[in-house]
Amino acid sequence: MKRSWKMLGLPSVLALSLWTAPVLGQDPPGVKGDKGDKFDEILKKLDDLNQSVNKSFENVKRDVDALKNEVEGLKTDANLKLQAALLRIETLEKQMTQMRSDQRVMRESYFGGPSANGPFTNTGRIVLVNHYFEDMTFYVNNIPYRVAPGASATVAGQPAGMFTYEAVSPSWGSRGRQTRMLAANETFTITAR
């Protein structure tokens, strides 16, 4: 039996050596195209992908630049509005200072008492006395003066002549409006009991 296997072995080896097996890395028979065409096709697809990505980044860059410009515009607009607001605040502060100064001058000249050279030489004083157990509001020529319980207040520099007054209680309301005459250099007392 060994002999018959040896006899079959030699012709088998010769037959196998003549028969050509496909080489690795080659296309099998019946497949069209070679590896060079596929490689070119892959390179083309990579180039297309690269161009598409570049276009996308150009669009993103354009959008980012537009946003930067818009933010700069908003900053400029906000700065202008802030400057306008600061200027307006400064103007209001000047007006408040002027109003306080005018009020002080008017109070000192009007309520400071009679002056020898001033326009209010014919003035008198009105004393407001509160004997109620609660705050009272006295209206002298429609100007309110609040007086605490058991206290009194003096309104100096009232021009001589007719004046009106009214005492108002938070609990009981108005005690009636009265009209009286104030003589020059006179002190008129209004008492709420």
Residue frames as a rotation matrix with the C-alpha (Angstrom) as fourth column:
MET 1
0.572 0.820 0.000 0.00
0.820 -0.572 0.000 0.00
0.000 0.000 -1.000 0.00
LYS 2
0.301 -0.550 -0.779 2.88
0.187 -0.767 0.614 2.29
-0.935 -0.331 -0.128 0.61
ARG 3
-0.672 -0.635 0.381 3.97
0.460 0.045 0.887 1.75
-0.581 0.771 0.262 -2.84
SER 4
-0.112 0.697 0.708 0.71
0.960 -0.109 0.258 2.72
0.257 0.709 -0.657 -4.42
TRP 5
0.779 0.358 -0.514 0.62
0.517 -0.832 0.204 5.91
-0.354 -0.424 -0.833 -2.37
LYS 6
-0.113 -0.889 -0.443 4.09
0.148 -0.456 0.878 6.79
-0.983 0.034 0.183 -3.48
MET 7
-0.670 -0.100 0.736 3.09
0.718 0.166 0.676 6.25
-0.189 0.981 -0.039 -7.04
LEU 8
0.344 0.869 0.356 0.09
0.891 -0.422 0.167 8.48
0.295 0.260 -0.919 -6.74
GLY 9
0.508 -0.151 -0.848 2.04
0.544 -0.707 0.452 11.12
-0.668 -0.691 -0.277 -4.85
LEU 10
-0.553 -0.826 -0.106 4.50
0.407 -0.379 0.831 12.07
-0.727 0.417 0.546 -7.59
PRO 11
-0.590 0.354 0.726 1.95
0.712 -0.195 0.674 12.60
0.380 0.915 -0.137 -10.37
SER 12
0.504 0.822 -0.266 -0.25
0.851 -0.421 0.314 14.52
0.146 -0.384 -0.912 -7.93
VAL 13
0.180 -0.527 -0.830 2.54
0.467 -0.697 0.544 16.89
-0.866 -0.486 0.121 -7.02
LEU 14
-0.821 -0.496 0.281 3.35
0.458 -0.280 0.844 17.44
-0.340 0.822 0.458 -10.70
ALA 15
-0.204 0.832 0.516 -0.27
0.841 -0.120 0.527 18.12
0.501 0.541 -0.675 -11.54
LEU 16
0.636 0.437 -0.636 -0.59
0.736 -0.591 0.330 20.56
-0.231 -0.678 -0.698 -8.70
SER 17
-0.221 -0.796 -0.564 2.54
0.448 -0.596 0.666 22.42
-0.866 -0.106 0.488 -9.71
LEU 18
-0.841 -0.067 0.538 1.23
0.538 -0.225 0.813 22.98
0.066 0.972 0.225 -13.23
TRP 19
0.206 0.967 0.149 -2.10
0.863 -0.251 0.439 24.16
0.462 0.038 -0.886 -12.06
THR 20
-0.724 -0.506 0.469 -1.88
0.303 -0.844 -0.444 27.96
0.620 -0.179 0.764 -11.31
ALA 21
0.005 0.681 -0.733 -3.53
0.998 -0.049 -0.038 29.23
-0.062 -0.731 -0.680 -8.21
PRO 22
0.637 0.258 0.726 -4.63
0.391 -0.920 -0.017 32.85
0.664 0.295 -0.687 -8.02
VAL 23
-0.508 -0.859 -0.065 -2.07
0.596 -0.296 -0.746 35.21
0.622 -0.418 0.662 -6.56
LEU 24
0.127 0.529 -0.839 -3.08
0.956 -0.290 -0.039 37.01
-0.264 -0.797 -0.543 -3.40
GLY 25
-0.334 -0.189 -0.923 -3.86
0.161 -0.977 0.142 40.68
-0.928 -0.102 0.357 -4.03
GLN 26
-0.986 0.069 -0.150 -5.22
-0.160 -0.175 0.972 40.06
0.041 0.982 0.183 -7.53
ASP 27
-0.154 0.988 -0.009 -8.81
-0.938 -0.149 -0.313 40.20
-0.311 -0.040 0.950 -8.51
PRO 28
-0.342 0.110 0.933 -10.36
0.058 0.994 -0.096 36.79
-0.938 0.021 -0.346 -8.93
PRO 29
-0.976 -0.016 0.215 -11.28
0.214 0.047 0.976 35.83
-0.026 0.999 -0.042 -12.45
GLY 30
-0.224 0.948 0.227 -14.59
0.873 0.093 0.478 37.36
0.432 0.305 -0.849 -13.60
VAL 31
0.428 0.322 -0.845 -14.25
0.700 -0.709 0.085 40.61
-0.571 -0.628 -0.529 -11.56
LYS 32
0.427 -0.209 0.880 -13.90
0.729 -0.496 -0.472 43.70
0.535 0.843 -0.060 -13.72
GLY 33
0.788 -0.190 0.585 -11.71
-0.303 -0.948 0.100 46.74
0.535 -0.256 -0.805 -12.88
ASP 34
0.053 -0.816 -0.575 -8.49
0.628 0.475 -0.617 46.84
0.776 -0.328 0.538 -11.06
LYS 35
0.199 -0.004 -0.980 -7.31
0.965 -0.173 0.196 48.36
-0.170 -0.985 -0.030 -7.78
GLY 36
-0.825 -0.565 -0.001 -6.03
0.551 -0.804 0.224 51.57
-0.127 0.184 0.975 -9.43
ASP 37
-0.462 0.737 0.494 -9.56
0.160 -0.479 0.863 52.59
0.873 0.477 0.103 -10.51
LYS 38
0.487 0.660 -0.572 -10.92
0.673 0.133 0.727 52.01
0.556 -0.739 -0.379 -7.03
PHE 39
-0.190 -0.648 -0.738 -8.07
0.932 -0.356 0.073 53.99
-0.309 -0.674 0.671 -5.47
ASP 40
-0.915 -0.103 0.390 -8.80
0.282 -0.854 0.436 56.95
0.288 0.509 0.811 -7.81
GLU 41
-0.022 0.991 0.132 -12.48
0.275 -0.121 0.954 56.75
0.961 0.057 -0.270 -6.93
ILE 42
0.411 0.106 -0.906 -11.68
0.905 0.071 0.419 56.84
0.109 -0.992 -0.067 -3.19
LEU 43
-0.634 -0.709 -0.308 -9.37
0.721 -0.686 0.094 59.85
-0.278 -0.163 0.947 -3.69
LYS 44
-0.687 0.457 0.565 -12.12
0.170 -0.654 0.737 61.65
0.707 0.602 0.371 -5.62
LYS 45
0.390 0.868 -0.308 -14.62
0.513 0.073 0.855 61.01
0.765 -0.491 -0.416 -2.82
LEU 46
0.092 -0.446 -0.890 -12.10
0.968 -0.171 0.186 62.29
-0.235 -0.878 0.416 -0.25
ASP 47
-0.893 -0.398 0.210 -11.55
0.446 -0.849 0.283 65.47
0.066 0.346 0.936 -2.31
ASP 48
-0.245 0.892 0.380 -15.33
0.174 -0.345 0.922 66.02
0.954 0.292 -0.071 -2.54
LEU 49
0.507 0.400 -0.763 -15.66
0.776 0.172 0.606 65.51
0.374 -0.900 -0.223 1.21
ASN 50
-0.377 -0.753 -0.539 -12.80
0.877 -0.478 0.055 67.94
-0.299 -0.452 0.840 1.85
GLN 51
-0.848 0.120 0.516 -14.41
0.205 -0.824 0.528 70.61
0.489 0.554 0.674 -0.35
SER 52
0.174 0.984 -0.043 -17.77
0.339 -0.019 0.940 70.11
0.924 -0.178 -0.337 1.40
VAL 53
0.338 -0.131 -0.932 -16.15
0.941 0.016 0.339 70.52
-0.030 -0.991 0.128 4.83
ASN 54
-0.744 -0.664 -0.079 -14.30
0.654 -0.747 0.123 73.65
-0.140 0.040 0.989 3.65
LYS 55
-0.514 0.642 0.570 -17.57
0.129 -0.599 0.791 75.17
0.848 0.480 0.225 2.38
SER 56
0.478 0.709 -0.519 -19.24
0.611 0.155 0.776 74.40
0.631 -0.688 -0.359 5.71
PHE 57
-0.017 -0.566 -0.824 -16.43
0.948 -0.270 0.166 76.07
-0.317 -0.779 0.542 7.64
GLU 58
-0.878 -0.232 0.419 -16.61
0.393 -0.849 0.353 79.10
0.274 0.475 0.837 5.32
ASN 59
-0.004 0.960 0.279 -20.34
0.204 -0.272 0.940 79.39
0.979 0.061 -0.195 6.11
VAL 60
0.524 0.142 -0.840 -19.65
0.831 0.129 0.541 79.07
0.185 -0.981 -0.051 9.84
LYS 61
-0.523 -0.792 -0.316 -16.90
0.821 -0.568 0.066 81.73
-0.231 -0.224 0.947 9.60
ARG 62
-0.686 0.343 0.642 -19.28
0.202 -0.758 0.621 84.06
0.699 0.555 0.450 7.75
ASP 63
0.408 0.898 -0.164 -21.96
0.375 -0.002 0.927 83.53
0.832 -0.440 -0.337 10.43
VAL 64
0.259 -0.397 -0.881 -19.47
0.957 -0.021 0.291 84.12
-0.133 -0.918 0.374 13.25
ASP 65
-0.809 -0.565 0.163 -18.26
0.587 -0.795 0.154 87.33
0.043 0.220 0.974 11.60
ALA 66
-0.279 0.799 0.532 -21.86
0.132 -0.517 0.846 88.51
0.951 0.306 0.039 11.21
LEU 67
0.606 0.494 -0.624 -22.50
0.645 0.155 0.749 87.80
0.466 -0.855 -0.225 14.90
LYS 68
-0.256 -0.782 -0.569 -19.33
0.940 -0.339 0.043 89.69
-0.226 -0.524 0.821 15.89
ASN 69
-0.830 -0.021 0.558 -20.47
0.287 -0.873 0.395 92.71
0.479 0.488 0.730 13.86
GLU 70
0.167 0.977 0.132 -23.92
0.210 -0.166 0.963 92.56
0.963 -0.133 -0.233 15.43
VAL 71
0.451 -0.078 -0.889 -22.45
0.888 0.141 0.438 92.38
0.091 -0.987 0.133 18.95
GLU 72
-0.670 -0.734 -0.115 -20.21
0.736 -0.676 0.028 95.36
-0.098 -0.066 0.993 18.21
GLY 73
-0.543 0.560 0.626 -23.25
0.112 -0.691 0.714 97.28
0.833 0.458 0.312 16.99
LEU 74
0.524 0.764 -0.377 -25.14
0.453 0.125 0.883 96.40
0.721 -0.633 -0.281 20.17
LYS 75
-0.008 -0.613 -0.790 -22.19
0.988 -0.124 0.087 97.50
-0.152 -0.780 0.607 22.30
THR 76
-0.876 -0.319 0.362 -22.08
0.410 -0.887 0.211 100.84
0.254 0.334 0.908 20.49
ASP 77
-0.111 0.932 0.345 -25.85
0.069 -0.339 0.938 101.27
0.991 0.128 -0.027 20.88
ALA 78
0.549 0.290 -0.784 -25.67
0.743 0.260 0.616 100.39
0.383 -0.921 -0.073 24.58
ASN 79
-0.430 -0.784 -0.447 -22.80
0.889 -0.455 -0.056 102.84
-0.159 -0.422 0.893 25.12
LEU 80
-0.765 0.205 0.611 -24.76
0.143 -0.871 0.470 105.63
0.628 0.447 0.637 23.41
LYS 81
0.322 0.946 -0.043 -27.83
0.188 -0.019 0.982 104.91
0.928 -0.324 -0.184 25.54
LEU 82
0.311 -0.288 -0.906 -25.69
0.946 0.184 0.266 104.81
0.090 -0.940 0.330 28.68
GLN 83
-0.775 -0.631 0.024 -24.08
0.630 -0.775 -0.038 108.15
0.043 -0.015 0.999 27.84
ALA 84
-0.417 0.712 0.565 -27.52
-0.026 -0.630 0.776 109.68
0.909 0.309 0.281 27.19
ALA 85
0.552 0.638 -0.537 -28.81
0.488 0.275 0.828 108.32
0.676 -0.719 -0.160 30.51
LEU 86
-0.092 -0.673 -0.733 -25.77
0.991 -0.135 -0.001 109.67
-0.099 -0.727 0.680 32.39
LEU 87
-0.871 -0.188 0.453 -26.21
0.306 -0.930 0.202 113.07
0.384 0.315 0.868 30.77
ARG 88
0.022 0.966 0.256 -29.89
0.011 -0.256 0.967 113.08
1.000 -0.018 -0.016 31.73
ILE 89
0.488 0.092 -0.868 -29.05
0.811 0.319 0.490 112.09
0.322 -0.943 0.081 35.33
GLU 90
-0.568 -0.774 -0.281 -26.48
0.821 -0.556 -0.129 114.89
-0.056 -0.304 0.951 35.50
THR 91
-0.671 0.404 0.622 -29.06
0.024 -0.826 0.562 117.39
0.741 0.392 0.545 34.22
LEU 92
0.413 0.880 -0.235 -31.62
0.243 0.142 0.960 116.18
0.878 -0.453 -0.155 36.76
GLU 93
0.139 -0.443 -0.886 -29.08
0.989 0.107 0.102 116.49
0.049 -0.890 0.453 39.57
LYS 94
-0.872 -0.448 0.196 -28.32
0.454 -0.891 -0.016 120.08
0.182 0.075 0.980 38.53
GLN 95
-0.275 0.856 0.437 -32.03
-0.096 -0.477 0.874 120.86
0.957 0.198 0.213 38.43
MET 96
0.521 0.452 -0.724 -32.54
0.622 0.380 0.685 119.33
0.585 -0.807 -0.083 41.90
THR 97
-0.353 -0.731 -0.584 -29.64
0.932 -0.329 -0.152 121.38
-0.082 -0.598 0.797 43.27
GLN 98
-0.872 0.067 0.485 -31.09
0.110 -0.939 0.327 124.54
0.477 0.338 0.811 41.73
MET 99
0.120 0.993 0.017 -34.56
0.072 -0.026 0.997 123.74
0.990 -0.118 -0.075 43.08
ARG 100
0.325 -0.059 -0.944 -33.18
0.914 0.277 0.297 123.20
0.243 -0.959 0.144 46.59
SER 101
-0.742 -0.648 -0.171 -31.29
0.669 -0.733 -0.122 126.47
-0.047 -0.205 0.978 46.38
ASP 102
-0.635 0.579 0.512 -34.40
-0.089 -0.713 0.696 128.31
0.768 0.396 0.504 45.14
GLN 103
0.359 0.810 -0.465 -36.53
0.400 0.317 0.860 126.71
0.843 -0.494 -0.210 47.85
ARG 104
-0.059 -0.468 -0.882 -34.06
0.998 -0.039 -0.047 127.70
-0.013 -0.883 0.470 50.56
VAL 105
-0.937 -0.298 0.180 -33.92
0.317 -0.945 0.083 131.30
0.146 0.135 0.980 49.28
MET 106
-0.304 0.904 0.301 -37.70
-0.107 -0.346 0.932 131.48
0.947 0.252 0.202 49.04
ARG 107
0.391 0.442 -0.807 -38.19
0.698 0.428 0.573 129.99
0.599 -0.788 -0.141 52.51
GLU 108
-0.377 -0.621 -0.688 -35.67
0.913 -0.374 -0.163 132.36
-0.156 -0.689 0.708 54.07
SER 109
-0.966 0.006 0.260 -37.10
0.069 -0.958 0.278 135.39
0.250 0.286 0.925 52.33
TYR 110
-0.214 0.973 0.083 -40.78
-0.189 -0.125 0.974 134.48
0.959 0.192 0.210 52.84
PHE 111
0.669 0.528 -0.523 -40.81
0.321 0.430 0.844 132.77
0.671 -0.732 0.118 56.23
GLY 112
-0.274 -0.900 -0.340 -37.75
0.775 0.002 -0.632 134.39
0.569 -0.437 0.697 57.74
GLY 113
0.084 0.364 -0.928 -39.79
0.848 -0.515 -0.126 137.23
-0.524 -0.776 -0.352 59.20
PRO 114
0.932 0.336 0.134 -40.15
0.356 -0.787 -0.504 140.84
-0.064 0.518 -0.853 58.23
SER 115
-0.175 -0.984 0.019 -37.14
0.960 -0.166 0.226 142.60
-0.219 0.058 0.974 56.80
ALA 116
-0.023 0.149 -0.989 -36.73
0.259 -0.954 -0.149 146.34
-0.966 -0.259 -0.017 56.69
ASN 117
-0.497 -0.262 -0.827 -35.92
-0.623 -0.556 0.550 146.48
-0.604 0.789 0.113 52.96
GLY 118
-0.949 0.065 0.309 -37.78
0.216 0.848 0.485 143.38
-0.230 0.527 -0.818 51.71
PRO 119
-0.675 0.737 0.034 -41.18
-0.294 -0.310 0.904 143.20
0.677 0.600 0.426 50.03
PHE 120
0.072 0.724 -0.686 -42.72
0.498 0.570 0.654 141.49
0.864 -0.389 -0.319 53.07
THR 121
-0.868 -0.400 0.293 -42.48
-0.013 -0.571 -0.821 144.32
0.496 -0.717 0.490 55.59
ASN 122
-0.251 0.858 0.449 -46.22
-0.961 -0.275 -0.013 144.01
0.112 -0.435 0.894 56.31
THR 123
-0.226 0.111 -0.968 -46.23
-0.144 0.979 0.146 140.47
0.964 0.172 -0.205 57.67
GLY 124
0.248 0.317 0.916 -47.45
-0.962 -0.034 0.272 138.66
0.118 -0.948 0.296 60.74
ARG 125
-0.843 -0.514 -0.158 -47.10
-0.471 0.848 -0.244 135.29
0.260 -0.131 -0.957 62.42
ILE 126
0.373 0.922 -0.108 -49.55
-0.757 0.369 0.539 132.46
0.537 -0.119 0.835 62.89
VAL 127
-0.705 -0.540 0.460 -49.09
-0.709 0.550 -0.441 130.03
-0.015 -0.637 -0.770 65.80
LEU 128
0.147 0.702 -0.697 -50.66
-0.553 0.643 0.531 126.56
0.820 0.307 0.482 65.44
VAL 129
-0.603 -0.270 0.751 -51.41
-0.795 0.277 -0.539 124.77
-0.063 -0.922 -0.382 68.75
ASN 130
-0.109 0.525 -0.844 -52.57
-0.368 0.767 0.525 121.13
0.923 0.368 0.110 68.95
HIS 131
-0.440 0.050 0.897 -54.29
-0.893 0.083 -0.443 120.01
-0.097 -0.995 0.008 72.20
TYR 132
0.661 0.659 -0.359 -55.68
-0.709 0.705 -0.009 116.82
0.247 0.260 0.933 70.60
PHE 133
0.397 -0.475 0.786 -54.28
-0.424 0.664 0.616 113.38
-0.814 -0.577 0.063 71.46
GLU 134
0.347 -0.265 0.900 -53.40
0.748 0.657 -0.095 112.75
-0.565 0.706 0.426 67.78
ASP 135
-0.749 -0.662 -0.013 -51.52
0.487 -0.563 0.668 114.54
-0.449 0.494 0.744 65.00
MET 136
0.477 0.845 -0.241 -53.45
0.420 -0.460 -0.782 117.40
-0.772 0.272 -0.575 63.44
THR 137
-0.490 -0.538 0.686 -52.93
0.868 -0.229 0.441 118.90
-0.081 0.811 0.579 60.02
PHE 138
0.192 0.464 -0.865 -53.49
0.298 -0.867 -0.399 122.65
-0.935 -0.182 -0.305 59.79
TYR 139
-0.089 -0.151 0.985 -54.03
0.993 -0.090 0.076 124.15
0.077 0.984 0.158 56.35
VAL 140
0.138 0.045 -0.989 -53.08
0.291 -0.957 -0.003 127.83
-0.947 -0.287 -0.145 56.21
ASN 141
0.212 0.074 -0.974 -53.86
-0.793 -0.569 -0.216 129.31
-0.571 0.819 -0.062 52.77
ASN 142
0.914 0.319 -0.250 -54.05
-0.404 0.770 -0.494 125.68
0.035 0.553 0.833 51.51
ILE 143
-0.054 -0.957 -0.284 -50.51
-0.539 0.268 -0.799 124.87
0.841 0.110 -0.530 52.70
PRO 144
0.775 0.430 -0.463 -50.47
0.083 0.657 0.749 121.87
0.627 -0.619 0.473 55.11
TYR 145
-0.286 -0.800 0.528 -48.62
-0.700 -0.202 -0.685 121.97
0.655 -0.565 -0.502 58.43
ARG 146
0.369 0.365 -0.855 -48.57
0.239 0.852 0.466 118.82
0.898 -0.376 0.227 60.58
VAL 147
-0.185 -0.348 0.919 -48.46
-0.795 -0.496 -0.348 119.39
0.577 -0.795 -0.185 64.35
ALA 148
-0.603 -0.141 -0.785 -47.85
0.204 0.924 -0.322 116.58
0.771 -0.354 -0.529 66.88
PRO 149
0.479 0.823 -0.304 -50.15
0.505 0.024 0.863 116.10
0.718 -0.567 -0.404 69.90
GLY 150
0.732 -0.098 -0.674 -49.53
0.613 -0.337 0.715 118.69
-0.297 -0.936 -0.187 72.62
ALA 151
-0.383 -0.924 0.010 -47.13
0.804 -0.328 0.497 120.65
-0.456 0.198 0.868 70.38
SER 152
0.677 0.521 -0.521 -47.22
0.174 -0.800 -0.573 123.98
-0.715 0.297 -0.632 68.56
ALA 153
-0.188 -0.693 0.696 -45.73
0.953 0.043 0.300 125.36
-0.237 0.720 0.652 65.34
THR 154
0.154 0.163 -0.975 -45.13
0.105 -0.983 -0.148 128.91
-0.983 -0.080 -0.168 64.17
VAL 155
0.191 -0.042 0.981 -45.69
0.981 0.047 -0.189 130.08
-0.038 0.998 0.050 60.61
ALA 156
-0.014 -0.303 -0.953 -43.73
0.352 -0.894 0.279 133.31
-0.936 -0.332 0.119 60.29
GLY 157
-0.841 -0.443 -0.312 -43.71
-0.049 -0.512 0.858 135.79
-0.540 0.736 0.409 57.46
GLN 158
-0.237 0.831 0.503 -47.38
0.939 0.328 -0.099 135.55
-0.247 0.449 -0.859 56.56
PRO 159
-0.814 -0.050 0.578 -48.45
0.312 -0.878 0.363 138.57
0.489 0.477 0.730 54.53
ALA 160
-0.785 0.562 -0.260 -50.83
0.007 -0.412 -0.911 140.89
-0.619 -0.717 0.319 56.34
GLY 161
-0.533 0.691 -0.488 -54.42
-0.822 -0.286 0.493 140.66
0.201 0.664 0.720 55.16
MET 162
0.498 0.832 0.246 -57.05
-0.856 0.517 -0.018 137.96
-0.142 -0.202 0.969 54.78
PHE 163
-0.695 -0.624 -0.357 -56.04
-0.663 0.748 -0.015 134.29
0.277 0.227 -0.934 55.22
THR 164
0.517 0.839 -0.171 -57.91
-0.716 0.533 0.451 130.99
0.469 -0.111 0.876 55.49
TYR 165
-0.691 -0.692 0.209 -57.20
-0.703 0.577 -0.416 128.10
0.167 -0.434 -0.885 57.81
GLU 166
0.534 0.787 -0.309 -58.59
-0.660 0.616 0.430 124.68
0.529 -0.025 0.848 58.55
ALA 167
-0.429 -0.600 0.676 -57.73
-0.872 0.471 -0.135 122.02
-0.238 -0.647 -0.725 61.15
VAL 168
0.373 0.501 -0.781 -58.07
-0.711 0.695 0.106 118.38
0.596 0.516 0.616 60.02
SER 169
-0.064 -0.298 0.953 -58.04
-0.843 0.527 0.108 115.36
-0.534 -0.796 -0.284 62.34
PRO 170
-0.810 -0.251 -0.530 -57.30
-0.522 0.720 0.457 111.88
0.267 0.647 -0.714 60.96
SER 171
-0.862 0.502 -0.066 -60.16
0.474 0.753 -0.457 110.46
-0.179 -0.425 -0.887 63.09
TRP 172
-0.109 0.890 -0.442 -62.76
0.545 -0.319 -0.776 113.24
-0.832 -0.325 -0.450 62.97
GLY 173
0.123 0.122 0.985 -61.98
0.981 -0.166 -0.102 114.99
0.151 0.979 -0.140 59.70
SER 174
-0.535 -0.335 0.776 -62.18
0.412 -0.905 -0.107 118.73
0.737 0.263 0.622 59.06
ARG 175
-0.390 0.346 -0.853 -63.11
0.845 -0.233 -0.481 121.12
-0.366 -0.909 -0.202 61.84
GLY 176
0.695 0.717 0.044 -64.31
0.652 -0.604 -0.458 123.71
-0.302 0.348 -0.888 59.32
ARG 177
-0.280 -0.745 0.606 -62.63
0.904 -0.417 -0.095 126.32
0.323 0.521 0.790 57.17
GLN 178
0.545 0.369 -0.753 -62.30
0.660 -0.742 0.114 129.82
-0.517 -0.559 -0.648 58.62
THR 179
0.111 -0.482 0.869 -61.26
0.710 -0.574 -0.409 133.15
0.696 0.662 0.279 57.11
ARG 180
0.590 -0.014 -0.807 -59.56
0.699 -0.491 0.520 135.71
-0.403 -0.871 -0.280 59.34
MET 181
0.825 -0.342 0.449 -57.66
-0.014 -0.808 -0.589 138.98
0.564 0.480 -0.672 59.07
LEU 182
0.371 -0.802 -0.468 -53.96
0.920 0.247 0.306 139.16
-0.130 -0.544 0.829 59.97
ALA 183
0.998 -0.055 -0.039 -52.64
-0.056 -0.998 -0.032 142.61
-0.037 0.035 -0.999 60.81
ALA 184
0.380 -0.925 0.025 -49.01
-0.082 -0.061 -0.995 143.63
0.921 0.376 -0.099 60.22
ASN 185
-0.577 -0.776 0.256 -46.66
-0.411 0.004 -0.911 142.48
0.706 -0.631 -0.322 63.00
GLU 186
0.214 0.728 0.651 -49.55
-0.976 0.130 0.175 140.58
0.043 -0.673 0.738 64.66
THR 187
-0.928 -0.360 -0.101 -49.39
-0.347 0.930 -0.123 137.01
0.138 -0.079 -0.987 66.06
PHE 188
0.110 0.990 -0.091 -52.56
-0.956 0.130 0.264 135.04
0.273 0.058 0.960 65.42
THR 189
-0.806 -0.374 0.459 -53.03
-0.530 0.800 -0.281 131.78
-0.262 -0.469 -0.843 67.37
ILE 190
0.130 0.793 -0.595 -55.08
-0.796 0.441 0.415 128.84
0.592 0.420 0.688 66.06
THR 191
-0.666 -0.310 0.678 -55.83
-0.709 0.546 -0.447 126.21
-0.232 -0.779 -0.583 68.71
ALA 192
-0.105 0.609 -0.786 -57.27
-0.470 0.667 0.579 122.75
0.877 0.430 0.216 68.07
ARG 193
-0.620 -0.027 0.784 -58.99
-0.776 0.169 -0.607 121.34
-0.116 -0.985 -0.125 71.24
